[in-house]
Amino acid sequence: MVTLDGQVQAFLSQKRIAFVGVSDKRETGCNLAYNNFKEIGCQVYAVNPHIASFQGDACYPDLKSIPHKPDAVFILANPKVTDLIVGQCVELGIKHVWMHCLMGTKPGLAAGITSVSQEAVKMCKANGIAVIAGSCPNQYLKPDFGHRMMRGLWKMLGFTPAS
C-alpha cells in the first residue's frame, strides 16, 4: 500500500518543479513552497498567466510555456484550474502532481478552499501520474511552526490518508 509519506518523499525527490498559483499580490502557500524548493536547490518554475515575473524569475502562463519539462507540479489554484493543469501534465508526460488543500487529503474536507479536483485526481490515476490530493509540501519541507502543527493535527484526526 502506498502511504502519504511515501508519496511525499517521491514528490520531494523531484528536481524540476512547477508552482501553479504563485502570487505577486499576497503571500500564499504556493509562494512559500516555491521559495522552500528553490532554497534546497531545485529548479523552480512559477506559473501564473496574469504576471510575467515572480521574485525576479520568469513566470509562465501555463506548463507548456516552460522551456524545460518539469518533473513535478504543485497546484494551489481553483479546482477548475487544477483540471486544466492536470490535462497539460498528461500531454507533457509529467508524472508527479500535488494539489494543495489546507485540510489534509481526506476527500470532501474544505470544499470551498481546496485545489483538489476529483476529476483531476481520476485523470492522474488513469494516466499513471502519482498524485497527492491535498495537504501541503510546506508541512514536510522546512515546516514552520504552523505547518508542523497542521501536519500533526491532520494526521491525528485521520485527515491524511494516501490517495
C-alpha positions, 0 to 999 in steps of 0.5 A: 500500500502506498502511504502519504509519506511515501508519496511525499518523499517521491514528490520531494525527490523531484528536481524540476518543479512547477508552482501553479498559483504563485502570487505577486499580490499576497503571500500564499502557500504556493509562494512559500513552497516555491521559495522552500524548493528553490532554497534546497536547490531545485529548479523552480518554475512559477506559473501564473498567466496574469504576471510575467515575473515572480521574485525576479524569475520568469513566470509562465502562463501555463506548463507548456510555456516552460522551456524545460519539462518539469518533473513535478507540479504543485497546484494551489489554484481553483479546482477548475484550474487544477483540471486544466493543469492536470490535462497539460501534465498528461500531454507533457508526460509529467508524472508527479502532481500535488494539489494543495488543500489546507485540510489534509487529503481526506476527500470532501474536507474544505470544499470551498478552499481546496485545489483538489479536483476529483476529476483531476485526481481520476485523470492522474490515476488513469494516466499513471501520474502519482498524485497527492490530493491535498495537504501541503509540501510546506508541512514536510519541507522546512515546516514552520511552526504552523505547518508542523502543527497542521501536519500533526493535527491532520494526521491525528484526526485521520485527515491524511490518508494516501490517495 
